[in-house]
Amino acid sequence: MKGLTKQPPSGISFAGKVVLVTGAASGIGRAMALAFGRAGACVIVVDTAVDGGHMTAALIVEAGGKALFVKTNVTVAPEVDALIDKVVSHYGRIDCAVNGAAVEEEHQPLAEGDDDQFDRIMTVNVKGVWLCMKSQLRQMLKQEGGGVIVNVADAAGLVAAPNRAIYAASKHAVIGMTKTAAVEYAKSGIRVNSLCPGAVKTPMLARMLERDPGRDKKLKAAHPMGRIAEPAEVASAALWLCSEQASFVTGHQLAIDGGLTAI
């Protein structure tokens, strides 16, 4: 797989660390899981997609890393709690958690959206992150050394996103939870930040482009760098935020967007 042998950012090691990544069966989540695996972490691969989740874990192991796949629906509280319990029973702690599970199913003006669409996007993108953070924070408060949480938001959580009002609202909510948790738990040794990618080459983006083929050129033009990001570029940012190199960074929204939100 392309990028599997790419080395982590210079000086960053997660040897001996336990890292949990949700939404890791494909796209950015898989790229992050692979990156943590290359950096020496024991990676907990979390997703509802069984085949993709097992594939991610297998890729990490094949590259010499350690990984465990745990099927979990992040919108169901008992499943999330069971996930955290399983990780702690196996490894004793959770050093870093990256909450990347998300959906996007809209492409129309706000007035044309429907209730089912709103409920699904908000349930996965907001409630799912909230449930995961609750369980992760409870564990990190118990263990020595605290921990780090990174939530995958979006550039759409920082600016307007025409024809994606519900998705944008969900990502603004993720950023709000991130900032609040960062302040609430700063003195407990827990850092909480979010990633805000622009357009990234993922299956989610591919589905969007299938609905609107001409959007590819528009997306590239919207980013001052004139291109769409690779998942590995977002993964590198996640590693940095979780590392000691970012030890004084909390409550921050890191845009990986080629300049999109600078305009």
Protein Blocks (a to p, Z undefined) as FASTA:
>chain_A
ZZklpccdehiacehiacddehilgcjllmmmmmmmmnopacddddfblklmmmmmmmmm
mnopacddddddfkbmklmmmmmmmmmmmnopafbdcdfbdcdfbdcdfklpcfklmmmm
mmmmmmmmmmmmmmmmmmmmmpghiaadddddbfklmmccehilmmmmmmmmmmmmmmmm
mmmmmmnopacddddddddddfklmmmmmmmmmlmmmmmmmpmnopacdfklmmmmmmmm
mmmklmmgghiacddeehmmmZZ
